Amino acid sequence: MNVDVAIVGGGPVGGSLARALAPTGLSVALVEPKVPRPLPATGFDQRVYALNGHSRRFLERCEVWQRLSPQRIAPVREMRVFGDDASKIEFSAYRSGVSELAVIVEEANLQQALQSTLSAQANLTLLTGIECVSARWDESFATLSLSDGKQIEARLVVAADGAESALRSLAGIATRIQEYGQTGVVANFRAERAHRDTAYQWFLSKGVLALLPLPGNHVSMVWSAADAHAQDLLAATAEELAKMVEQASSGTLGRLQSISAAAGFPLRRMRAARLISPRLALVGDTAHNVHPLAGQGLNLGFADAQALAAVLAARGLESDCGAVSLLRRFERSRGEDLLAMEAVTDGLHVLFDSNLPGMRRLRNAGLRFANRISPLKRLLVKRALG
């Protein structure tokens, strides 16, 4: 099979890139070993994403947003962040002049919408349930060998195959990794009190706890905790975990009832040494991982997909979509955004994870100060909205 662009990894980032390439005139192959999970018959998916306005508009242009199950989407209209004393900072969509600060979408909902849209795309060959087992890069094209014995020749290969990317390793691209010694524990609950479209976050001595709104009186928990404490959370019964979350959240939403099993994933900061190599581009988790405390990981990945699609769409008279000049343009376009988000998330992690003398007083004073300065809050909201 010969195509212009071969995307390896059909998750949200790889799939959205394939959709964004629909109007470019390029032929595309999308290789994804897993079949999309169905939406849960009851309750909600364990993995949810907080999507900013930039990501939502991108998905709308890709005609993916319109295929989401709307009854499973929850807006975030207020956000309240608490320090480890009485300090806090509050954000309001109304006061910021926007309809919502973010929207919470389940991974399965997003994947189902992508699959539905991609299956009807004319310039796309969708290879689901097939793995890429090896790759070779030559001067004028790259060759991918697949698990079904077939091969793909492409002018450009896009690696969207995740944080443990085999393609990135095959291309010899090094990574810089910082292990946080933390695990992100996720679970869903039914709350006694209405969340009123409010997202909550607590910076605690035992990690960072977030409760994100889901439809109805339901919330999704993300607790970024030291590995030892995370193991305690994962080993707890559903009732025990609910009580631990109630206590850590100061009973803000009343009694909690578990509606899903808890799951955990290791947290780390990872950045590929470069985003490109001859006839190769990295996007999403293949290129970078950030701490989830800001909820911006997938938003960064969607921005990667949009930037690469824009460069390829504006290639002009350049007939080779894998040309070095185009790939360098993509890499330059992403540098500032990635560095800024890495600095913010890593800085917050260091600030709130530190036990140095005076640090607790400093960080809580900072929250109180920021909460009183309206222009600063508007700037923070603008940045978060994309």
Summary of the structure (lengths in Angstrom):
residues: 386
radius of gyration: 21.3
end to end distance: 37.9
largest distance: 62.6
contacts: 1289
relative contact order: 0.17
helix: 38%
strand: 31%
